[in-house]
Amino acid sequence: MPDQHTLAETERVTTERLSHLELDFAAAQGVLSIYRAANAARAYLTATVLRPHDLTWTGFLVLWTIWIWERMETRRIAESVGISKATLTGVTKTLMDRGWVRRIQSTEDRRLVSLELTPSGKALLDRLYPEFNRAESVVVSSFAPDELAEMTESLRRFVTQVEGLEPSA
Protein backbone atom coordinates (compact mmCIF):
# COMPACT_ATOMS: atom_id res chain seq x y z
CA MET A 1 0.00 0.00 0.00
CA PRO A 2 1.45 3.40 -0.96
CA ASP A 3 2.25 5.98 1.70
CA GLN A 4 -0.69 8.35 2.24
CA HIS A 5 1.61 11.28 1.42
CA THR A 6 3.44 11.66 -1.87
CA LEU A 7 7.21 11.73 -1.93
CA ALA A 8 7.14 15.42 -2.92
CA GLU A 9 4.80 16.25 0.01
CA THR A 10 7.03 14.39 2.45
CA GLU A 11 10.13 16.19 1.19
CA ARG A 12 8.41 19.60 1.38
CA VAL A 13 7.05 19.08 4.90
CA THR A 14 10.34 17.63 6.14
CA THR A 15 12.22 20.67 4.84
CA GLU A 16 9.66 23.05 6.37
CA ARG A 17 9.49 21.33 9.77
CA LEU A 18 13.23 20.78 10.11
CA SER A 19 14.51 24.00 8.54
CA HIS A 20 15.69 25.17 11.98
CA LEU A 21 18.27 22.34 12.01
CA GLU A 22 21.52 22.32 10.11
CA LEU A 23 20.86 19.33 7.85
CA ASP A 24 21.93 18.02 4.46
CA PHE A 25 18.46 18.00 2.92
CA ALA A 26 19.72 16.70 -0.44
CA ALA A 27 21.16 13.64 1.32
CA ALA A 28 17.95 13.12 3.31
CA GLN A 29 15.83 13.38 0.16
CA GLY A 30 18.13 11.01 -1.74
CA VAL A 31 17.95 8.32 0.92
CA LEU A 32 14.20 8.84 1.37
CA SER A 33 13.76 8.41 -2.40
CA ILE A 34 15.71 5.14 -2.36
CA TYR A 35 13.66 3.89 0.59
CA ARG A 36 10.33 4.87 -0.99
CA ALA A 37 11.32 3.41 -4.38
CA ALA A 38 12.29 0.07 -2.81
CA ASN A 39 9.07 -0.08 -0.78
CA ALA A 40 6.92 0.85 -3.78
CA ALA A 41 8.54 -1.81 -5.98
CA ARG A 42 8.26 -4.41 -3.23
CA ALA A 43 4.58 -3.64 -2.63
CA TYR A 44 3.74 -3.80 -6.34
CA LEU A 45 5.67 -7.04 -6.96
CA THR A 46 4.19 -8.65 -3.87
CA ALA A 47 0.61 -7.70 -4.75
CA THR A 48 0.78 -8.56 -8.44
CA VAL A 49 3.04 -11.62 -8.52
CA LEU A 50 3.81 -13.13 -5.13
CA ARG A 51 0.52 -12.95 -3.25
CA PRO A 52 -1.38 -14.89 -5.96
CA HIS A 53 1.18 -17.69 -5.42
CA ASP A 54 0.76 -17.42 -1.61
CA LEU A 55 4.35 -16.22 -1.24
CA THR A 56 5.69 -13.46 0.96
CA TRP A 57 8.47 -11.13 -0.15
CA THR A 58 10.86 -12.78 2.30
CA GLY A 59 9.88 -16.27 1.20
CA PHE A 60 10.47 -15.31 -2.41
CA LEU A 61 13.88 -13.79 -1.63
CA VAL A 62 14.94 -16.97 0.18
CA LEU A 63 13.79 -19.13 -2.74
CA TRP A 64 15.44 -16.85 -5.31
CA THR A 65 18.74 -16.79 -3.39
CA ILE A 66 18.85 -20.59 -3.17
CA TRP A 67 17.78 -20.87 -6.82
CA ILE A 68 20.63 -18.63 -7.98
CA TRP A 69 23.36 -20.09 -5.72
CA GLU A 70 22.00 -23.69 -5.75
CA ARG A 71 22.91 -24.43 -2.12
CA MET A 72 23.79 -22.08 0.69
CA GLU A 73 24.33 -22.17 4.44
CA THR A 74 21.41 -20.79 6.36
CA ARG A 75 23.47 -18.05 8.03
CA ARG A 76 24.59 -16.83 4.58
CA ILE A 77 21.02 -16.88 3.29
CA ALA A 78 19.88 -14.78 6.25
CA GLU A 79 22.71 -12.28 5.59
CA SER A 80 21.95 -12.16 1.86
CA VAL A 81 18.22 -11.62 2.35
CA GLY A 82 18.69 -9.19 5.26
CA ILE A 83 16.79 -11.15 7.91
CA SER A 84 17.66 -12.73 11.23
CA LYS A 85 18.46 -16.42 11.51
CA ALA A 86 15.33 -16.78 13.67
CA THR A 87 13.17 -15.29 10.91
CA LEU A 88 14.82 -17.59 8.38
CA THR A 89 13.92 -20.58 10.56
CA GLY A 90 10.21 -19.75 10.29
CA VAL A 91 10.40 -19.01 6.57
CA THR A 92 12.32 -22.25 5.98
CA LYS A 93 9.67 -24.26 7.83
CA THR A 94 6.95 -22.80 5.60
CA LEU A 95 8.95 -23.43 2.42
CA MET A 96 9.77 -26.98 3.52
CA ASP A 97 6.11 -27.66 4.38
CA ARG A 98 5.23 -26.64 0.82
CA GLY A 99 7.86 -29.01 -0.55
CA TRP A 100 10.03 -26.32 -2.15
CA VAL A 101 13.15 -26.46 0.04
CA ARG A 102 15.15 -29.12 1.83
CA ARG A 103 17.72 -28.87 4.62
CA ILE A 104 21.17 -30.38 4.13
CA GLN A 105 23.17 -31.09 7.31
CA SER A 106 26.92 -30.45 7.05
CA THR A 107 29.00 -33.62 7.28
CA GLU A 108 31.89 -31.61 8.75
CA ASP A 109 30.05 -29.56 11.36
CA ARG A 110 26.59 -30.70 12.46
CA ARG A 111 25.76 -27.15 13.59
CA LEU A 112 25.87 -25.95 9.98
CA VAL A 113 22.85 -26.41 7.76
CA SER A 114 22.45 -25.52 4.10
CA LEU A 115 19.28 -25.19 2.08
CA GLU A 116 18.62 -26.22 -1.48
CA LEU A 117 15.55 -26.25 -3.67
CA THR A 118 13.65 -29.44 -4.27
CA PRO A 119 12.67 -30.29 -7.86
CA SER A 120 9.26 -28.80 -7.02
CA GLY A 121 10.94 -25.60 -5.78
CA LYS A 122 13.02 -25.34 -8.96
CA ALA A 123 9.93 -25.86 -11.09
CA LEU A 124 8.12 -23.13 -9.13
CA LEU A 125 10.92 -20.60 -9.72
CA ASP A 126 11.21 -21.57 -13.38
CA ARG A 127 7.49 -20.70 -13.74
CA LEU A 128 7.36 -17.78 -11.31
CA TYR A 129 10.46 -15.78 -12.15
CA PRO A 130 9.51 -14.93 -15.75
CA GLU A 131 6.21 -13.56 -14.38
CA PHE A 132 8.12 -11.65 -11.70
CA ASN A 133 10.50 -10.26 -14.32
CA ARG A 134 7.61 -9.05 -16.48
CA ALA A 135 6.35 -7.14 -13.43
CA GLU A 136 9.88 -5.76 -12.90
CA SER A 137 9.72 -4.48 -16.48
CA VAL A 138 6.44 -2.72 -15.69
CA VAL A 139 7.97 -1.10 -12.61
CA VAL A 140 10.79 0.48 -14.66
CA SER A 141 8.81 1.08 -17.86
CA SER A 142 8.85 4.88 -17.50
CA PHE A 143 12.64 4.90 -17.98
CA ALA A 144 14.31 5.01 -21.39
CA PRO A 145 16.96 2.28 -21.73
CA ASP A 146 19.83 4.74 -21.15
CA GLU A 147 18.06 6.22 -18.10
CA LEU A 148 17.53 2.74 -16.66
CA ALA A 149 21.20 1.88 -17.20
CA GLU A 150 22.24 5.16 -15.52
CA MET A 151 19.92 4.61 -12.56
CA THR A 152 21.14 1.03 -12.17
CA GLU A 153 24.78 2.12 -12.21
CA SER A 154 24.07 4.88 -9.67
CA LEU A 155 22.34 2.41 -7.34
CA ARG A 156 25.24 -0.06 -7.73
CA ARG A 157 27.63 2.71 -6.62
CA PHE A 158 25.34 3.52 -3.71
CA VAL A 159 25.13 -0.11 -2.57
CA THR A 160 28.88 -0.59 -2.91
CA GLN A 161 29.56 2.54 -0.88
CA VAL A 162 27.06 1.75 1.90
CA GLU A 163 28.13 -1.90 2.16
CA GLY A 164 31.72 -0.69 2.58
CA LEU A 165 30.92 1.64 5.48
CA GLU A 166 31.76 0.60 9.03
CA PRO A 167 28.80 1.04 11.38
CA SER A 168 29.43 3.54 14.15
CA ALA A 169 30.06 1.99 17.54
Secondary structure, DSSP 8 states (H G I E B T S, - for coil): ---SS-HHHHHHHHHHHTTTS---HHHHHHHHHHHHHHHHHHHHHIIIIIGGGT--HHHHHHHHHHHHHSEEEHHHHHHHHT--HHHHHHHHHHHHHTTSEEEEE-SS-TT-EEEEE-HHHHHHHHHHHHHHHHHHHHHTTTS-HHHHHHHHHHHHHHHHHHHHS----
